[in-house]
Amino acid sequence: MARVVRPGGEIRLGRVLIGKEYEPQRILSQGIEETLKHLEEMGFEVEKIKTPSDDTYEYDSDHKPIKLLAEAYLVTIRKRESRG
């Protein structure tokens, strides 16, 4: 997507989870973080907006959140306008 987006264009990703505790989620989110960092190094602007979500927590028997499993984000990747 980053290769074909036009200068000034955007790529929007909804509900990207950045994991903490849950192992498969942690491995996946590490790849996402590395990809976003690489895009920033290539000159893209990356904006992450944290969005709370009930299913990113582990709950106790009283339905109280006890452990954050992941953080949810909306991600916008912007390709800078070409200068020329």
Contacts in CASP RR format, 6 or more apart in sequence:
PFRMAT RR
TARGET T0000
AUTHOR 0000-0000-0000
METHOD contacts of the structure
MODEL  1
MARVVRPGGEIRLGRVLIGKEYEPQRILSQGIEETLKHLEEMGFEVEKIK
TPSDDTYEYDSDHKPIKLLAEAYLVTIRKRESRG
1 11 0 8 1.000
1 77 0 8 1.000
2 11 0 8 1.000
2 39 0 8 1.000
2 42 0 8 1.000
2 44 0 8 1.000
2 77 0 8 1.000
2 79 0 8 1.000
5 11 0 8 1.000
5 77 0 8 1.000
5 79 0 8 1.000
6 79 0 8 1.000
7 79 0 8 1.000
7 80 0 8 1.000
7 81 0 8 1.000
7 82 0 8 1.000
8 78 0 8 1.000
8 79 0 8 1.000
8 80 0 8 1.000
8 81 0 8 1.000
9 78 0 8 1.000
9 79 0 8 1.000
10 76 0 8 1.000
10 77 0 8 1.000
10 78 0 8 1.000
10 79 0 8 1.000
11 76 0 8 1.000
11 77 0 8 1.000
12 74 0 8 1.000
12 75 0 8 1.000
12 76 0 8 1.000
12 77 0 8 1.000
13 74 0 8 1.000
13 75 0 8 1.000
13 76 0 8 1.000
13 77 0 8 1.000
14 73 0 8 1.000
14 74 0 8 1.000
14 75 0 8 1.000
15 51 0 8 1.000
15 53 0 8 1.000
15 72 0 8 1.000
15 73 0 8 1.000
15 74 0 8 1.000
16 32 0 8 1.000
16 48 0 8 1.000
16 72 0 8 1.000
16 73 0 8 1.000
16 74 0 8 1.000
16 75 0 8 1.000
17 25 0 8 1.000
17 28 0 8 1.000
17 29 0 8 1.000
17 56 0 8 1.000
17 70 0 8 1.000
17 71 0 8 1.000
17 72 0 8 1.000
17 73 0 8 1.000
18 29 0 8 1.000
18 32 0 8 1.000
18 33 0 8 1.000
18 70 0 8 1.000
18 71 0 8 1.000
18 72 0 8 1.000
18 73 0 8 1.000
19 25 0 8 1.000
19 26 0 8 1.000
19 28 0 8 1.000
19 29 0 8 1.000
19 69 0 8 1.000
19 70 0 8 1.000
19 71 0 8 1.000
20 26 0 8 1.000
20 68 0 8 1.000
20 69 0 8 1.000
20 70 0 8 1.000
20 71 0 8 1.000
21 58 0 8 1.000
21 67 0 8 1.000
21 68 0 8 1.000
21 69 0 8 1.000
21 70 0 8 1.000
22 69 0 8 1.000
22 70 0 8 1.000
25 69 0 8 1.000
25 70 0 8 1.000
29 70 0 8 1.000
36 46 0 8 1.000
36 48 0 8 1.000
36 75 0 8 1.000
36 77 0 8 1.000
39 46 0 8 1.000
39 77 0 8 1.000
40 46 0 8 1.000
43 80 0 8 1.000
44 77 0 8 1.000
44 78 0 8 1.000
44 79 0 8 1.000
44 80 0 8 1.000
45 77 0 8 1.000
45 78 0 8 1.000
45 80 0 8 1.000
46 75 0 8 1.000
46 76 0 8 1.000
46 77 0 8 1.000
46 78 0 8 1.000
47 75 0 8 1.000
47 76 0 8 1.000
47 77 0 8 1.000
47 78 0 8 1.000
48 73 0 8 1.000
48 74 0 8 1.000
48 75 0 8 1.000
49 73 0 8 1.000
49 74 0 8 1.000
49 75 0 8 1.000
49 76 0 8 1.000
50 71 0 8 1.000
50 72 0 8 1.000
50 73 0 8 1.000
51 72 0 8 1.000
51 73 0 8 1.000
51 74 0 8 1.000
52 72 0 8 1.000
53 72 0 8 1.000
56 68 0 8 1.000
56 69 0 8 1.000
56 70 0 8 1.000
56 71 0 8 1.000
56 72 0 8 1.000
57 65 0 8 1.000
57 66 0 8 1.000
57 67 0 8 1.000
57 68 0 8 1.000
57 69 0 8 1.000
58 65 0 8 1.000
58 66 0 8 1.000
58 67 0 8 1.000
58 69 0 8 1.000
59 65 0 8 1.000
59 66 0 8 1.000
60 66 0 8 1.000
END
